[in-house]
Amino acid sequence: MPRAASPAQPAPSTDQPASYEAALEELEQLVAQLDAGQLPLDQLLVRYQRGAFLLAFCRERLTAVENQIQVLEGQQTKPWDAA
């Protein structure tokens, strides 16, 4: 017996965010939506995948900035004083 065709699942967006800050803001919105627990399963999966993409983007940007700072600091990392 042939299987019934399942509805097409929307693909997660792989659009690059404009900046780290934009990615972080979108990620925070996605987390709030996921935490609310009101999404249908297919939308939940798509938003989770987008969140994973944004998280990887943010980590990549932070690593790039950290590497650039190390070059500027002569390859020595210094403790960060937030005060």
Summary of the structure (lengths in Angstrom):
residues: 83
radius of gyration: 18.8
end to end distance: 68.7
largest distance: 68.7
contacts: 158
relative contact order: 0.14
helix: 59%
strand: 0%
